[in-house]
Amino acid sequence: LSPLSAAGHLFQCRGALLHRAGRLEAARAAYRSAVRHGCGAPAFVGWALLEEEAGEHGEAAGLFSRGADLEPEHAPLHNAHAAFAERRGDTDGARSIFRAACRPGACGQARSFVG
């Protein structure tokens, strides 16, 4: 890992721990730092799940999309995004996300840690 990437992963872990502790504002700031330091899809997933919990569904959807744009092969992100859509009652949207993620060559090996 590059120093920038390592810092991003540390911020992402901090965000996950703060989120679990119920410190949403501090967790949000940590996830924002993780993204700024190059953590990538795992930080976007954790941050999106935080926003969903906070009732910020539009923000959560946008974060899932930003993470997918950054790392289109990150299978855990697509899984979390589809599950989010399903929880919102959008079964067709969830299926569409899964179908797009499952097309040949769409999801290779991915790193994952969302907390």
Steps between C-alpha positions, in 0.01 A plus 500: 500500500615850428516737798196683364304176463609374845375824658172458315452152641574624851238773463257244363553274802457800729174583323372146546584500872345842557191396305458192719537720807216720374721804442361574156648848445849382596456187287386709204812718532722191517339349188542832319870496592528138389366589156727804478798277584420243233327220689245447226196275493514366858481855635212585266309191618546582868413865444191411293377262771548777758296741287228239458484457878480879539203508258700672225397255227585729208847558641544125554400423141744761373783354706433151366510642148824690563661184639384296200636764262835486678521120529252334262634153583439526874244222553429574869404856406251375242357254753457773762351737241247241384408413859448873566268523199307194622463648849351810336244281322667530160515134403541578131786737577668238718473243221642748252801567726560126542465435126746774413746372758468140381562554130819328381811688607308749715631393840851374541682463826423774746621605837238544763472629849202701601512440872 
